Amino acid sequence: MKEIKAFIRPICLDKVLHAMHEHPEFPGVTVLKVRGMGRVVGRDSGDPIAFGAVEMVKLECIVRDDQCDEVIAVIQEHAKTGRPGDGKISIQTLDNVIRIRTGESGVNAI
């Protein structure tokens, strides 16, 4: 199992969610509004805007190993504008997942 975290532009959220919803085996996603700043090449360190936190959206989802590449491709395709600041995607391997309501664990809990 994998946990996918993606930081994307807020203007891309609806496109990404719609595309993920269209996926036949999509397991679900958590959406959080976040603020942060990344490394921006070429900005003058004296520029007050250079250190300002920008609004982003963080998507989190847990998927089976065989779904990981497809979900990443969907996010990347629909969140890409081609401009700096499009975001990042990270993938972590999970040892276990437990569904609180039923006690199911592993892939059955996704």
MMTF fields as JSON, N, C-alpha, C and O atoms, coordinates in Angstrom:
{
  "mmtfVersion": "1.0.0",
  "mmtfProducer": "UNKNOWN",
  "numBonds": 439,
  "numAtoms": 440,
  "numGroups": 110,
  "numChains": 1,
  "numModels": 1,
  "chainsPerModel": [1],
  "groupsPerChain": [110],
  "chainIdList": ["A"],
  "bondAtomList": [4, 2, 8, 6, 12, 10, 16, 14, 20, 18, 24, 22, 28, 26, 32, 30, 36, 34, 40, 38, 44, 42, 48, 46, 52, 50, 56, 54, 60, 58, 64, 62, 68, 66, 72, 70, 76, 74, 80, 78, 84, 82, 88, 86, 92, 90, 96, 94, 100, 98, 104, 102, 108, 106, 112, 110, 116, 114, 120, 118, 124, 122, 128, 126, 132, 130, 136, 134, 140, 138, 144, 142, 148, 146, 152, 150, 156, 154, 160, 158, 164, 162, 168, 166, 172, 170, 176, 174, 180, 178, 184, 182, 188, 186, 192, 190, 196, 194, 200, 198, 204, 202, 208, 206, 212, 210, 216, 214, 220, 218, 224, 222, 228, 226, 232, 230, 236, 234, 240, 238, 244, 242, 248, 246, 252, 250, 256, 254, 260, 258, 264, 262, 268, 266, 272, 270, 276, 274, 280, 278, 284, 282, 288, 286, 292, 290, 296, 294, 300, 298, 304, 302, 308, 306, 312, 310, 316, 314, 320, 318, 324, 322, 328, 326, 332, 330, 336, 334, 340, 338, 344, 342, 348, 346, 352, 350, 356, 354, 360, 358, 364, 362, 368, 366, 372, 370, 376, 374, 380, 378, 384, 382, 388, 386, 392, 390, 396, 394, 400, 398, 404, 402, 408, 406, 412, 410, 416, 414, 420, 418, 424, 422, 428, 426, 432, 430, 436, 434],
  "bondOrderList": [1, 1, 1, 1, 1, 1, 1, 1, 1, 1, 1, 1, 1, 1, 1, 1, 1, 1, 1, 1, 1, 1, 1, 1, 1, 1, 1, 1, 1, 1, 1, 1, 1, 1, 1, 1, 1, 1, 1, 1, 1, 1, 1, 1, 1, 1, 1, 1, 1, 1, 1, 1, 1, 1, 1, 1, 1, 1, 1, 1, 1, 1, 1, 1, 1, 1, 1, 1, 1, 1, 1, 1, 1, 1, 1, 1, 1, 1, 1, 1, 1, 1, 1, 1, 1, 1, 1, 1, 1, 1, 1, 1, 1, 1, 1, 1, 1, 1, 1, 1, 1, 1, 1, 1, 1, 1, 1, 1, 1],
  "groupList": [{"groupName": "MET", "atomNameList": ["N", "CA", "C", "O"], "elementList": ["N", "C", "C", "O"], "formalChargeList": [0, 0, 0, 0], "bondAtomList": [1, 0, 2, 1, 3, 2], "bondOrderList": [1, 1, 2], "singleLetterCode": "M", "chemCompType": "L-PEPTIDE LINKING"}, {"groupName": "LYS", "atomNameList": ["N", "CA", "C", "O"], "elementList": ["N", "C", "C", "O"], "formalChargeList": [0, 0, 0, 0], "bondAtomList": [1, 0, 2, 1, 3, 2], "bondOrderList": [1, 1, 2], "singleLetterCode": "K", "chemCompType": "L-PEPTIDE LINKING"}, {"groupName": "GLU", "atomNameList": ["N", "CA", "C", "O"], "elementList": ["N", "C", "C", "O"], "formalChargeList": [0, 0, 0, 0], "bondAtomList": [1, 0, 2, 1, 3, 2], "bondOrderList": [1, 1, 2], "singleLetterCode": "E", "chemCompType": "L-PEPTIDE LINKING"}, {"groupName": "ILE", "atomNameList": ["N", "CA", "C", "O"], "elementList": ["N", "C", "C", "O"], "formalChargeList": [0, 0, 0, 0], "bondAtomList": [1, 0, 2, 1, 3, 2], "bondOrderList": [1, 1, 2], "singleLetterCode": "I", "chemCompType": "L-PEPTIDE LINKING"}, {"groupName": "ALA", "atomNameList": ["N", "CA", "C", "O"], "elementList": ["N", "C", "C", "O"], "formalChargeList": [0, 0, 0, 0], "bondAtomList": [1, 0, 2, 1, 3, 2], "bondOrderList": [1, 1, 2], "singleLetterCode": "A", "chemCompType": "L-PEPTIDE LINKING"}, {"groupName": "PHE", "atomNameList": ["N", "CA", "C", "O"], "elementList": ["N", "C", "C", "O"], "formalChargeList": [0, 0, 0, 0], "bondAtomList": [1, 0, 2, 1, 3, 2], "bondOrderList": [1, 1, 2], "singleLetterCode": "F", "chemCompType": "L-PEPTIDE LINKING"}, {"groupName": "ARG", "atomNameList": ["N", "CA", "C", "O"], "elementList": ["N", "C", "C", "O"], "formalChargeList": [0, 0, 0, 0], "bondAtomList": [1, 0, 2, 1, 3, 2], "bondOrderList": [1, 1, 2], "singleLetterCode": "R", "chemCompType": "L-PEPTIDE LINKING"}, {"groupName": "PRO", "atomNameList": ["N", "CA", "C", "O"], "elementList": ["N", "C", "C", "O"], "formalChargeList": [0, 0, 0, 0], "bondAtomList": [1, 0, 2, 1, 3, 2], "bondOrderList": [1, 1, 2], "singleLetterCode": "P", "chemCompType": "L-PEPTIDE LINKING"}, {"groupName": "CYS", "atomNameList": ["N", "CA", "C", "O"], "elementList": ["N", "C", "C", "O"], "formalChargeList": [0, 0, 0, 0], "bondAtomList": [1, 0, 2, 1, 3, 2], "bondOrderList": [1, 1, 2], "singleLetterCode": "C", "chemCompType": "L-PEPTIDE LINKING"}, {"groupName": "LEU", "atomNameList": ["N", "CA", "C", "O"], "elementList": ["N", "C", "C", "O"], "formalChargeList": [0, 0, 0, 0], "bondAtomList": [1, 0, 2, 1, 3, 2], "bondOrderList": [1, 1, 2], "singleLetterCode": "L", "chemCompType": "L-PEPTIDE LINKING"}, {"groupName": "ASP", "atomNameList": ["N", "CA", "C", "O"], "elementList": ["N", "C", "C", "O"], "formalChargeList": [0, 0, 0, 0], "bondAtomList": [1, 0, 2, 1, 3, 2], "bondOrderList": [1, 1, 2], "singleLetterCode": "D", "chemCompType": "L-PEPTIDE LINKING"}, {"groupName": "VAL", "atomNameList": ["N", "CA", "C", "O"], "elementList": ["N", "C", "C", "O"], "formalChargeList": [0, 0, 0, 0], "bondAtomList": [1, 0, 2, 1, 3, 2], "bondOrderList": [1, 1, 2], "singleLetterCode": "V", "chemCompType": "L-PEPTIDE LINKING"}, {"groupName": "HIS", "atomNameList": ["N", "CA", "C", "O"], "elementList": ["N", "C", "C", "O"], "formalChargeList": [0, 0, 0, 0], "bondAtomList": [1, 0, 2, 1, 3, 2], "bondOrderList": [1, 1, 2], "singleLetterCode": "H", "chemCompType": "L-PEPTIDE LINKING"}, {"groupName": "GLY", "atomNameList": ["N", "CA", "C", "O"], "elementList": ["N", "C", "C", "O"], "formalChargeList": [0, 0, 0, 0], "bondAtomList": [1, 0, 2, 1, 3, 2], "bondOrderList": [1, 1, 2], "singleLetterCode": "G", "chemCompType": "PEPTIDE LINKING"}, {"groupName": "THR", "atomNameList": ["N", "CA", "C", "O"], "elementList": ["N", "C", "C", "O"], "formalChargeList": [0, 0, 0, 0], "bondAtomList": [1, 0, 2, 1, 3, 2], "bondOrderList": [1, 1, 2], "singleLetterCode": "T", "chemCompType": "L-PEPTIDE LINKING"}, {"groupName": "SER", "atomNameList": ["N", "CA", "C", "O"], "elementList": ["N", "C", "C", "O"], "formalChargeList": [0, 0, 0, 0], "bondAtomList": [1, 0, 2, 1, 3, 2], "bondOrderList": [1, 1, 2], "singleLetterCode": "S", "chemCompType": "L-PEPTIDE LINKING"}, {"groupName": "GLN", "atomNameList": ["N", "CA", "C", "O"], "elementList": ["N", "C", "C", "O"], "formalChargeList": [0, 0, 0, 0], "bondAtomList": [1, 0, 2, 1, 3, 2], "bondOrderList": [1, 1, 2], "singleLetterCode": "Q", "chemCompType": "L-PEPTIDE LINKING"}, {"groupName": "ASN", "atomNameList": ["N", "CA", "C", "O"], "elementList": ["N", "C", "C", "O"], "formalChargeList": [0, 0, 0, 0], "bondAtomList": [1, 0, 2, 1, 3, 2], "bondOrderList": [1, 1, 2], "singleLetterCode": "N", "chemCompType": "L-PEPTIDE LINKING"}],
  "groupTypeList": [0, 1, 2, 3, 1, 4, 5, 3, 6, 7, 3, 8, 9, 10, 1, 11, 9, 12, 4, 0, 12, 2, 12, 7, 2, 5, 7, 13, 11, 14, 11, 9, 1, 11, 6, 13, 0, 13, 6, 11, 11, 13, 6, 10, 15, 13, 10, 7, 3, 4, 5, 13, 4, 11, 2, 0, 11, 1, 9, 2, 8, 3, 11, 6, 10, 10, 16, 8, 10, 2, 11, 3, 4, 11, 3, 16, 2, 12, 4, 1, 14, 13, 6, 7, 13, 10, 13, 1, 3, 15, 3, 16, 14, 9, 10, 17, 11, 3, 6, 3, 6, 14, 13, 2, 15, 13, 11, 17, 4, 3],
  "groupIdList": [1, 2, 3, 4, 5, 6, 7, 8, 9, 10, 11, 12, 13, 14, 15, 16, 17, 18, 19, 20, 21, 22, 23, 24, 25, 26, 27, 28, 29, 30, 31, 32, 33, 34, 35, 36, 37, 38, 39, 40, 41, 42, 43, 44, 45, 46, 47, 48, 49, 50, 51, 52, 53, 54, 55, 56, 57, 58, 59, 60, 61, 62, 63, 64, 65, 66, 67, 68, 69, 70, 71, 72, 73, 74, 75, 76, 77, 78, 79, 80, 81, 82, 83, 84, 85, 86, 87, 88, 89, 90, 91, 92, 93, 94, 95, 96, 97, 98, 99, 100, 101, 102, 103, 104, 105, 106, 107, 108, 109, 110],
  "secStructList": [7, 3, 3, 3, 3, 3, 3, 3, 7, 4, 4, 4, 2, 2, 2, 2, 2, 2, 2, 2, 2, 2, 1, 6, 6, 7, 7, 7, 7, 3, 3, 3, 3, 3, 3, 3, 7, 7, 7, 7, 6, 6, 7, 7, 6, 6, 7, 4, 4, 4, 4, 7, 7, 3, 3, 3, 3, 3, 3, 3, 3, 3, 3, 7, 4, 4, 4, 2, 2, 2, 2, 2, 2, 2, 2, 2, 2, 2, 2, 7, 7, 1, 1, 6, 6, 7, 3, 3, 3, 3, 3, 3, 3, 7, 1, 7, 7, 5, 7, 6, 6, 6, 7, 7, 5, 4, 4, 4, 4, 7],
  "xCoordList": [0.836, 0.0, 0.882, 1.986, 0.372, 1.11, 0.232, -0.99, 0.881, 0.21, 0.764, 1.974, -0.133, 0.248, -0.151, -1.291, 0.804, 0.533, 0.903, 1.988, 0.003, 0.253, -0.094, -1.147, 0.808, 0.571, 0.335, 1.218, -0.852, -1.215, -1.778, -2.09, -1.899, -2.509, -4.015, -4.651, -4.585, -6.031, -6.873, -7.945, -6.404, -7.19, -7.273, -8.119, -6.408, -6.409, -7.219, -7.419, -7.683, -8.342, -9.544, -9.636, -10.462, -11.671, -11.344, -11.951, -10.386, -9.99, -9.418, -9.751, -8.556, -7.93, -8.984, -9.019, -9.843, -10.864, -11.828, -12.214, -12.218, -13.117, -12.459, -13.091, -11.213, -10.493, -10.31, -10.417, -10.037, -9.884, -11.212, -11.258, -12.287, -13.615, -14.006, -14.726, -13.538, -13.838, -13.08, -13.451, -12.024, -11.246, -12.126, -12.7, -12.247, -13.187, -12.908, -13.841, -11.667, -11.345, -10.783, -10.024, -11.157, -10.596, -11.009, -12.199, -10.034, -10.345, -10.823, -11.443, -10.57, -10.955, -9.77, -8.621, -10.061, -9.003, -9.386, -10.563, -8.383, -8.552, -7.971, -6.882, -8.698, -8.273, -8.09, -8.978, -6.933, -6.649, -6.168, -5.385, -6.628, -6.095, -4.89, -4.984, -3.753, -2.517, -1.835, -2.178, -0.872, -0.045, 1.398, 1.737, 2.246, 3.653, 4.461, 3.94, 5.746, 6.611, 7.652, 8.072, 8.044, 9.063, 10.272, 10.346, 11.201, 12.413, 12.088, 11.711, 12.235, 11.953, 13.249, 13.834, 13.68, 14.93, 14.723, 13.716, 15.683, 15.653, 15.016, 15.037, 14.447, 13.874, 14.956, 15.826, 14.891, 15.815, 15.441, 14.277, 16.405, 16.114, 15.635, 15.06, 15.863, 15.364, 13.914, 13.296, 13.376, 11.991, 11.057, 11.14, 10.17, 9.289, 8.377, 7.949, 8.081, 7.225, 7.986, 7.366, 9.308, 10.12, 9.896, 10.109, 9.472, 9.32, 7.858, 7.591, 6.935, 5.532, 4.991, 5.294, 4.204, 3.577, 2.417, 1.648, 2.303, 1.233, 0.232, 0.565, -0.985, -2.011, -1.827, -1.601, -1.927, -1.863, -2.948, -3.564, -3.167, -4.084, -3.273, -2.475, -3.482, -2.799, -3.815, -4.855, -3.494, -4.322, -3.604, -2.392, -4.331, -3.763, -4.669, -5.887, -4.084, -4.879, -4.027, -2.807, -4.684, -4.039, -4.542, -5.747, -3.605, -3.959, -3.209, -2.203, -3.723, -2.998, -1.751, -1.708, -0.753, 0.483, 0.226, 0.856, -0.707, -0.961, -1.733, -1.822, -2.293, -3.013, -2.12, -2.476, -0.991, -0.165, 0.21, -0.012, 0.764, 1.207, 0.065, 0.234, -1.104, -2.266, -2.74, -3.025, -2.827, -3.299, -2.317, -2.735, -1.03, -0.017, -0.147, -0.07, -0.343, -0.482, -1.694, -1.63, -2.798, -4.016, -3.754, -4.106, -3.136, -2.842, -1.916, -2.169, -0.852, 0.135, -0.466, -0.213, -1.25, -1.844, -2.781, -2.786, -3.57, -4.603, -4.167, -4.88, -3.0, -2.507, -1.385, -0.94, -0.928, 0.211, -0.23, -1.093, 0.391, 0.16, 1.392, 1.313, 2.531, 3.774, 4.542, 5.609, 4.006, 4.671, 5.327, 4.894, 6.371, 6.955, 5.889, 5.032, 5.95, 4.986, 3.805, 2.827, 3.873, 2.775, 2.608, 1.519, 3.653, 3.52, 4.443, 5.371, 4.163, 4.973, 4.051, 2.935, 4.545, 3.87, 4.89, 6.021, 4.49, 5.367, 4.623, 3.398, 5.393, 4.82, 5.559, 6.789, 4.801, 5.37, 4.766, 3.599, 5.563, 5.073, 4.498, 5.107, 3.318, 2.653, 2.786, 2.66, 3.039, 3.097, 1.7, 1.477, 0.761, -0.593, -1.563, -1.179, -2.812, -3.915, -5.024, -5.281, -5.682, -6.765, -7.999, -7.951, -9.113, -10.393, -10.958, -11.204, -11.159, -11.594, -12.94, -13.103, -13.896, -15.254, -15.322, -16.001, -14.626, -14.773, -13.576, -13.692, -12.442, -11.249, -10.504, -9.46, -11.04, -10.346, -8.963, -8.765, -8.01, -6.676, -6.103, -6.644, -4.994, -4.341, -5.14, -5.837, -5.025, -5.696, -7.217, -7.88, -7.783, -9.227, -9.722, -10.913, -8.834, -9.232, -9.223, -9.673, -8.718, -8.646, -10.034, -10.195],
  "yCoordList": [-1.177, 0.0, 1.241, 1.243, 2.283, 3.546, 4.694, 4.674, 5.69, 6.943, 7.988, 8.198, 8.633, 9.67, 11.015, 11.211, 11.933, 13.31, 14.205, 14.082, 15.106, 16.021, 17.435, 17.681, 18.355, 19.782, 20.388, 20.353, 20.945, 21.481, 22.889, 23.34, 23.571, 24.903, 24.776, 23.847, 25.694, 25.65, 25.696, 25.093, 26.403, 26.5, 25.166, 24.997, 24.229, 22.908, 21.87, 20.76, 22.206, 21.222, 20.559, 19.332, 21.339, 20.754, 19.807, 18.742, 20.183, 19.312, 17.995, 16.928, 18.069, 16.86, 15.978, 14.771, 16.568, 15.77, 15.123, 13.967, 15.851, 15.288, 14.095, 13.055, 14.247, 13.165, 11.961, 10.818, 12.21, 11.103, 10.394, 9.17, 11.164, 10.579, 9.692, 8.708, 10.036, 9.262, 7.934, 7.035, 7.805, 6.566, 5.461, 5.657, 4.306, 3.269, 2.675, 2.211, 2.674, 2.078, 3.094, 2.743, 4.341, 5.379, 5.17, 5.041, 5.134, 4.818, 5.983, 5.745, 7.203, 8.362, 9.292, 8.914, 10.496, 11.49, 12.447, 12.738, 12.927, 13.973, 15.251, 15.238, 16.349, 17.632, 18.621, 18.799, 19.252, 20.251, 21.527, 21.477, 22.667, 23.952, 24.252, 24.225, 24.539, 24.795, 26.042, 26.541, 26.536, 27.66, 27.244, 26.537, 27.685, 27.361, 28.102, 28.891, 27.827, 28.442, 27.418, 26.568, 27.523, 26.635, 27.428, 28.644, 26.719, 27.355, 27.931, 27.203, 29.228, 29.888, 30.472, 31.378, 29.951, 30.397, 31.746, 31.963, 32.653, 33.917, 35.066, 36.196, 34.81, 35.917, 36.567, 35.891, 37.877, 38.648, 38.448, 38.614, 38.095, 37.855, 39.109, 39.013, 40.282, 41.512, 41.797, 42.703, 41.026, 41.195, 40.638, 39.452, 41.466, 40.973, 39.836, 39.022, 39.768, 38.694, 37.369, 36.305, 37.417, 36.203, 35.252, 34.047, 35.767, 34.924, 34.769, 34.288, 35.161, 35.051, 33.643, 33.005, 33.173, 31.867, 31.974, 32.935, 30.984, 30.974, 29.882, 28.903, 30.062, 29.05, 27.905, 28.109, 26.7, 25.48, 24.55, 24.816, 23.48, 22.442, 21.167, 20.817, 20.478, 19.211, 18.083, 18.071, 17.143, 15.954, 14.778, 14.629, 13.952, 12.743, 11.576, 11.664, 10.482, 9.283, 8.044, 8.075, 6.962, 5.676, 4.745, 4.606, 4.114, 3.265, 1.931, 1.797, 0.966, -0.29, -0.014, 0.957, -0.86, -0.671, -0.591, 0.201, -1.416, -1.444, -0.224, -0.018, 0.59, 1.805, 3.047, 4.079, 2.952, 4.124, 4.905, 6.115, 4.242, 4.949, 5.634, 6.734, 4.99, 5.59, 6.843, 7.855, 6.779, 7.931, 9.091, 10.239, 8.807, 9.844, 10.473, 11.694, 9.655, 10.175, 11.086, 12.117, 10.716, 11.543, 12.893, 13.936, 12.87, 14.123, 14.992, 16.182, 14.39, 15.155, 15.751, 16.912, 14.969, 15.45, 16.633, 17.578, 16.583, 17.604, 18.766, 19.764, 18.647, 19.739, 20.523, 21.54, 20.067, 20.702, 21.912, 21.814, 23.061, 24.258, 24.591, 25.365, 24.009, 24.301, 25.478, 25.837, 26.073, 27.216, 26.771, 25.787, 27.484, 27.164, 27.261, 28.143, 26.361, 26.377, 25.453, 25.529, 24.568, 23.624, 22.655, 22.112, 22.426, 21.588, 20.393, 20.288, 19.491, 18.296, 17.119, 17.294, 15.913, 14.671, 13.822, 13.662, 13.276, 12.353, 11.048, 11.02, 9.969, 8.636, 7.942, 7.904, 7.399, 6.643, 5.242, 5.056, 4.266, 2.902, 2.773, 3.217, 2.161, 1.971, 0.524, -0.399, 0.329, -1.017, -1.595, -2.779, -0.762, -1.248, -0.072, 1.074, -0.386, 0.568, -0.161, -1.334, 0.511, -0.102, 0.767, 1.971, 0.146, 0.864, 0.874, -0.185, 2.039, 2.176, 1.503, 0.776, 1.734, 1.226, -0.291, -0.831, -0.992, -2.453, -3.23, -4.424, -2.573, -3.266, -3.954, -4.564, -3.861, -4.448, -3.812, -2.655, -4.59, -4.047, -4.429, -5.271, -3.781, -4.04, -3.472, -2.467, -4.141, -3.68, -3.638, -2.808, -4.51, -4.516, -3.242, -2.934, -2.522, -1.297, -0.062, 1.005, -0.195, 0.972, 1.297, 2.245],
  "zCoordList": [0.0, 0.0, 0.0, 0.543, -0.615, -0.723, -0.248, -0.402, 0.331, 0.648, -0.305, -0.39, -1.013, -1.968, -1.373, -0.953, -1.344, -0.921, -2.083, -2.651, -2.438, -3.545, -3.109, -2.52, -3.408, -3.182, -4.55, -5.407, -4.763, -6.075, -5.93, -4.828, -7.061, -7.076, -6.809, -7.306, -6.036, -5.776, -7.05, -7.1, -8.079, -9.313, -10.054, -10.932, -9.708, -10.362, -9.593, -10.087, -8.41, -7.549, -8.209, -8.216, -8.762, -9.35, -10.495, -10.609, -11.348, -12.459, -11.947, -12.463, -10.93, -10.385, -9.718, -9.957, -8.886, -8.201, -9.183, -9.003, -10.214, -11.22, -11.918, -12.106, -12.291, -12.966, -12.041, -12.484, -10.768, -9.822, -9.602, -9.486, -9.545, -9.353, -10.535, -10.364, -11.72, -12.922, -12.962, -13.716, -12.158, -12.127, -11.533, -10.461, -12.2, -11.762, -10.383, -9.727, -9.925, -8.627, -7.644, -6.741, -7.824, -6.971, -5.515, -5.228, -4.582, -3.19, -2.33, -1.294, -2.704, -1.898, -1.7, -1.93, -1.274, -1.105, 0.022, 0.232, 0.737, 1.737, 1.147, 0.574, 1.289, 0.727, 1.875, 2.709, 1.901, 2.919, 2.253, 1.305, 2.741, 2.289, 3.165, 4.392, 2.528, 3.263, 2.726, 1.653, 3.48, 3.037, 3.219, 4.168, 2.306, 2.423, 1.39, 0.602, 1.418, 0.424, 0.006, 0.791, -1.223, -1.761, -2.187, -2.012, -2.741, -3.245, -4.614, -5.532, -4.741, -6.005, -6.546, -5.953, -7.657, -8.272, -8.945, -9.62, -8.76, -9.472, -8.733, -9.22, -7.569, -6.8, -5.96, -5.411, -5.867, -5.048, -3.582, -3.218, -2.737, -1.324, -0.605, 0.48, -1.189, -0.601, -0.956, -0.396, -1.88, -2.32, -1.242, -0.922, -0.675, 0.389, -0.074, 0.745, -1.343, -1.852, -1.877, -1.877, -1.898, -2.005, -0.83, -0.967, 0.312, 1.481, 1.914, 3.015, 1.079, 1.435, 1.212, 0.204, 2.144, 2.0, 1.01, 1.04, 0.144, -0.843, -0.499, 0.169, -0.961, -0.735, -1.708, -2.9, -1.179, -1.976, -1.448, -0.416, -2.157, -1.709, -1.553, -2.422, -0.445, -0.204, -0.354, 0.304, -1.227, -1.414, -0.768, -0.926, -0.051, 0.54, 0.198, 0.357, -0.271, -0.504, -0.286, -0.445, 0.076, 0.29, -0.804, -1.015, -1.492, -2.634, -2.56, -1.862, -3.29, -3.46, -4.301, -5.057, -4.166, -4.928, -6.428, -7.128, -6.923, -8.369, -8.867, -10.077, -7.974, -8.362, -8.34, -8.91, -7.699, -7.41, -8.668, -8.73, -9.654, -10.857, -11.586, -12.111, -11.624, -12.299, -11.586, -12.225, -10.252, -9.483, -9.625, -9.776, -9.579, -9.758, -11.145, -11.282, -12.16, -13.527, -13.648, -14.317, -13.006, -13.046, -12.385, -12.934, -11.209, -10.509, -11.358, -11.55, -11.858, -12.615, -13.884, -14.206, -14.594, -15.847, -15.628, -16.417, -14.563, -14.362, -13.469, -13.366, -12.82, -11.971, -12.638, -12.106, -13.784, -14.443, -15.266, -16.139, -14.959, -15.769, -16.593, -17.547, -16.231, -16.923, -16.341, -16.841, -15.297, -14.662, -13.355, -12.754, -12.905, -11.601, -10.51, -10.547, -9.554, -8.458, -8.666, -7.922, -9.678, -9.904, -8.741, -8.551, -7.962, -6.777, -6.771, -7.573, -5.841, -5.648, -5.341, -4.853, -5.639, -5.27, -4.532, -4.991, -3.382, -2.673, -2.439, -2.325, -2.372, -2.208, -1.07, -1.046, -0.137, 0.961, 0.979, 0.634, 1.38, 1.547, 2.951, 3.924, 3.05, 4.335, 4.792, 3.988, 6.071, 6.627, 6.809, 6.558, 7.245, 7.499, 7.516, 7.747, 7.269, 7.378, 8.12, 7.847, 9.048, 9.812, 9.693, 9.947, 9.301, 9.245, 10.665, 11.243, 11.217, 12.606, 12.844, 13.824, 11.966, 12.165, 12.243, 13.115, 11.341, 11.247, 11.796, 12.074, 11.954, 12.391, 11.258, 11.485, 10.019, 8.873, 8.761, 9.132, 8.241, 8.086, 6.727, 6.011, 6.401, 5.124, 3.973, 4.11, 2.828, 1.613, 1.794, 1.172, 2.629, 2.853, 3.548, 3.502, 4.174, 4.889, 3.999, 4.416, 2.787, 1.894, 1.365, 0.596]
}
